[in-house]
Amino acid sequence: MTRPAADAYASDWLALVATLPVDDIPARMRSLRAIEALGAGIVRDGVYLLPESAPHRQAFARIADDIQRSGGQAHLLVGRPVDTAGTVELAALFDRAPRYAELIKTVESLRAGYGVAEPAAIAGVLAKQRRDLAATIEIDFFGSPLRKEAERVLAKAESIVRKLVGTPSDGGLTSPDPEARSQYFRRVWATRGPASADRAAAAWLIRRFIDPEARFALLGAGDQVAEDALAFGYPGATFARSDGRGAFDTLLVHFDYSGNPGLAKIAQLVRSLESGGEQPPEAASVSALLKNALHRARGDAEALAESEKTFDMLYEAYFAKRG
């Protein structure tokens, strides 16, 4: 890849030089996740770099303060390399081309499923890729030339899959009538905490199969659900526990996904985690992953988002076994 001239990069760089707390593991992981989310380059262990700007300075300052309050040490430095070669070398730490290339590869690999796999499932994967693209653009400080190609490939795939959603797929899996289903697109879905296995699974099912552009609202004690929101996972909600079934089961039946073998196995697993009854072999591992997501998250909304990774992995594993 041809790199831009050195003057296209930042003239000044902001460095966070830190010794992370050793004994406070949650604080250590919190700092590392915050640094990663900023898109900081790693010069070496304990030295993190960003192009100098007021927002980056503020973000690094907050992280440094958290590190110090947790028993570590942190210092902020501003400077620039002594030569052009040094500038280009530092900027290489922020090359986002591999992330764009991986996204393009993932989206293009979905072509084989057009007209075969469940369209809503493909739409869910594309929705995740759309979120990943937005996150990559946010930290693409120097404008990778692959960005436009990634945007083009994703937009084309989304256009194709929008036409497929609502079309029955092979293998006896069906989707609701497209006209009836349209009322469930781009909606706010409301639930209450805590993020139990049933609520987490229901949120994943909504995002991946029902409404890929869903937004979730977490209701506190005494909060009323908004008039235009769809409620799930608590007594009195539109999609709530009924006849011994949890929200996940209720959504499966309503949206006619009961015939999907992968979702049926997840439903069985969720029921066992909620009831404490006989559990499949993978139940302990899934329970640990969900608890870890809840522990890492800052609140129930983030816990639901973190839990999506577990159910994505589980669903893919169940279908791999079928092959």
N, C-alpha and C positions, 0 to 999 in steps of 0.2 A: 504494500500500500504506500502511495506517495504521501509523505507528510507535508503539512503546511509549513510555510516559512516560520522561523523562530518568532518573528514579531507578531504572528497571529495568536501566540500563546500569552499567558499572563506574564506581566512584567514583574510582579511581586507575588510571593508565595507565603502562605500562612502554614506554620508547622505547629502541631501539638506534640510535645515531647512528654511522654507519660510513663509512669511506673504504676501499673494497675494493681489494685488491692489483691493480695494473695489469699487471704483467709475468707473474704466476703465474696464467694463465688457468684451469687445473684447480681451483686453490684458490678463485678468484673464483666459478666456477660451482658449486663445492661449497657455498659459503656461501649463494649465492642459492637453491639447491635446498633447503637446510635451512630458510631463512627462509620459503620458499613452503610447505614441508611443515607448518610450524607454523600456517599460516593468518594470518600477520602482515599488517596493513594497511600500505599504502605511503603515507605522508604526502607525501613527495617523494623524489627520488632520494637514497638514502643514509640515509633516516630511516624506520624500521620500527616499527610499533606493535602492542602486545598488551594485553589487559586484565591488570592486575597480579595475579599469583598466584605462589606459590612454584615450581610446575613451569615456568611461563613465565620466571620470573627465572633459574632454573637453565639452561633451554634457551638463552636469549639469552646467558647468561654463557659457555656452551660455544662458541657461535658467535663471540662476541667474542674469546675466547681463540684460536680457530682463525684468525680474521682477523689478529690481532696477530702470531701466530707465522708467518703467511704474508707479513708485510711491510706489512699495512694498519694502519688505526687504527680503534678502536671504543670507544664509551663507552655505559654504561647510565644512563638517567635515569628517575626516577619522578615523576609529577606529575598534575595534573588541570586541565581548562579553568577559566577564571575565571567562566564563565556556563553556563547550561543549554543554550543554543544550540550552544555549542562541544562539549558532551558528546554531543549528538545528532548533530552533524556528524561527529565522530570515529567514533561507533558505526556510521554509515552505511558506513564502510569495510569493515564485517564483515557486510554484508547477503548472506546466502547464498541468497536467493530465486532469483537467476538460475541458480545451479547446480542447485537442485532443479527449476526449471522446465525446464531443458535435459534433465535425467534423465527427467522425466515425458514430454517430447516424444519422446525416443529410445525409451522403452519402449512408448509408444502407437503409434509408427510401425511396430513389429514385428507389429501385428495383421494387417496385410496378408499376412504370411507364414505365419500359422497354417494348417496343413493343406496348404501348398504348399512352403514352404522346408523344408530338413532340420531336424527338431525339435531335434536335438542342437546344431546351429549356433546356433539361437535361444537355447537354454539357455546356451550359452557367452557370448553377448552379455549375457544377463540376469545371469550370474554376474559379469561385469565391472561391470555397473550396480550390483549388490549391493555390490561392493567400493568403487565410487565413492560410493555412498550412505553407507557406513560412514565413509569418509574425510571426507565433507562434514559428517556429524553430529559428528565429532570436533572440527571447527573452527567449528561453529555455536554460538558462545559465547552468543548472546542469543535462541536459540529461534525460528527463522523459522517463520511460520505455515504455510508450504508443506511443512514436513517431514512432517507426518502424511499429506498427500495423496500425496507421493512414496512413502512407505512403503506406502500402500494400493494404489497403482497397480502398484508392483513386485511386491508379494505376490500380487495377483490374476493378473498375467501369469505368475509362477512357478508358480502352481497350475494354470493352463491348460496350460502347456508340459510340466509333469511328466506330465500325462496323455497328451501327444502323443509324448513320447520313446519310441522303440522302434517307432513307427508308420511304415511306408514312406512316403516323400514322392513327389511327382510327378517325372517326368524320369528314372526308372530308378534313383534313388538309394535304397538300402535301409539299414536299421539292423539290428543283431543282434537275436536273440530277446530280448524284454524280460526274461524270467526269467533267462536266462543273463547278460544285461547288468547286472543288478542287483548282481552281485558286484563290479562295477568302479566303483560309486558311492561317493563320500566316502572314498576310499582315500588312503593315503600312497604316493607314487610316488618311488622312490629312483633316483638316478643318480650318476655321478662327474663331477668336473671334468676338464678345463676345459669351458666351455659352448660346444662346437663347433656348427656350423651344424645338424648332424643332431640333436644333443641338444636344442638350442634349439627346432628345428622340432617335434621329438617332444613336448616339454613343452607347446608351444602347442597341438598337436593334441589332447593329452590334456585340457587345460583347456577348450578350446572345443568339442570334439565328443564326447569320451568321458566325462569326469568333471568337470563344471563346478565342483565343490566340492573338487577335488583339492588335496592338500597335498604339497609337494615336499621331499624330504630329500636333501641333498648329502653324499655319503660321502667321507671323507678316506682317505688311504692306510692300508690295514689295517683300515678299518671294515667291519663285517659288516652286511648289510642286515637290517633288523628282520623278524621272522617274518611279520608281517601286512602287510608292504609289498610293492608290485609294483615290480620293478626293470626299468630300461630303459637302453639306450644304452651298454653296456659288455660285454665278454666275460663270458659266464656269466649274464647277466641274463635275465629271462623274455622280454623283448622286446629282443633284441640283433641285431647284424649277422648275417645269415644268407644264404647263397647269393649273396653280393655285394650284398645289400640292407642298408641301414642301419636304425636303429631306427624312423625315420619310415615307411619302406616296410613294415617288418614290422608296425607298428601298423595301417597302411592295410589290409593284407591281412587281418589277424586280425579287425578290426572291420568289414570289408566296406565300406570307403569307397573302394575302387579305382575305382569307377565315377563318383566325383565329379570332374568335369573341373578344377575349381579346385584341388583337393588333388593331382590327378595332375600339374598343372603345377608346383606347389610341390615335389612329390617329384622331378621332373626337375631343377629348379633346385638343390635340396639335393644331389642326387647330383653335379651338376657342380661345386658348391662344395667338396664333400668330395674328389672325385677329381682336380680340376684339369683335367678334360677340356674338350671343347667347351662353351661357356657361352652361354646366351641373353643378349640385349642388356641385360636388367635385372640380370644377375648382379653386375656391378661395383658398382652402387648398393646392392643388398641386402647385399653383403659389407661395404661401407663402413658401412652402418647397423648391422649386427651387431657390427662391431669397435668402433664408437662406443658402443654399448650396453655392451659389455664394459669399455671404458675408463671410462665414467661410473660403472659399478656398483661397489659395495663387496662383492666376492665373487661366486661363481658363482650363488648363489640369486637375488641381485638382478639379475644379468645375464640369467637366464632370464626373469624378470618384465619387464625392459626390452625383451627381444627379442620378447615377445608383440605389442607395438605394430607392429613391422615386419611380422610375419606376418599380423596383422589387416589392415593396409593392403594387403599383397600379395594376400591372398585376395579382398578387396573389389575390387581393381583387375582381377583376372582375371575375376571375374563381370561387372564393368562392361563388359569387352570383349565378352563373350558377347551382351550386349544390343545 
